[in-house]
Amino acid sequence: MKLCRFTIGSHGAPRVGILETHSVQDLSAAGIASLSALLESPNLIAVLQALAATPLPTHPLDSVRLLAPVDRQEVWAAGVTYLRSKKARMEESDFSATAYDRVYEAPRPELFFKSMPAKVSGPGGIVGIRGDAKWNVPEPELALVFNSRMELVGYTAGNDMSSRDIEGENLLYLPQAKMYRASCALGPCIRVAADEAEARTWTIGVRILRAGAEVFAGETSIDQIKRSFPELAGWLGRSQDFPEGAILLTGTGVVPANEFTLSEGDVVQIRISGIGLLENTVKVV
């Protein structure tokens, strides 16, 4: 089952729905106004099954605008969780190579704050590249969705945009390389009722289109993530409180060649086989 946020028309109030292949079942008629509140349900799957069986309004998919599936949750990210990501980070700079090598093998993962929920781009929105950076790439990632009890309640697709030259210049510049306007996109929905074993059978891929032509494509398996989902959740929840829940990007295993950088107008398509397609257009911010 897939949950989404959407509007009817360009300026309608956000609603919560169950996403089907060609339609959205509108849960607002059942009094569901907040995605994060719905994810707090003690028996979420049973609640969703009951809602799905209720005669609620439905809207054709082409008549709604899907939003990022986040309303109140903080968005965090884990880094260097794939071997390919470790190698790419080490290639960015000799200065940083040792640190990335160590964190890949260390018990404690790299975790960093990524975005306030209001700053997250959704399907069809923009993703930004910094005007003061020269080496910008998308990072296609599986995102884990947690409620306030740090229970894993679902998954979505994410784009952890990154300015690799800024990060490579000095590790202390990581916030500037990772956290800026339109640097995070999530969507198109939250997939629920899947355990880690199932999620690890999914593939994650990215295509980048420039003037309609493919300039990069790559794919990997979610199973290549080195750390388990409970391990990542345990570290994220240490000495932290998430009263509205949290979303954790889990790192990337698809990295364009070093000579590649994004340009304004590029279209980034991220697809996770068990979730769906997240598409965004690049803009200099």
PENORQUI-V137686 format. One line per field, one symbol per residue. ss: DSSP state (h for helix, s for strand, l for the rest). A space follows every 10 residues. Layout:
ss: ???
This chain:
ss: lsssssssll llllsssssl llsssshhhh llllhhhhll lllhhhhhhh hhlllllsss hhhsssslll lllssssssl llhhhhhhhh hhlhhhhhhh hhhhhlllls ssssslhhhl sllllssssl lllllsslls ssssssllll lsssssssss lsshhhhhhl hhhhhhhhll lllsssssss sllllhhhhl llssssssss llssssssss shhhllllhh hhhhhhllll lllllssssl llllllllll llllllssss sslllsssss ssssl
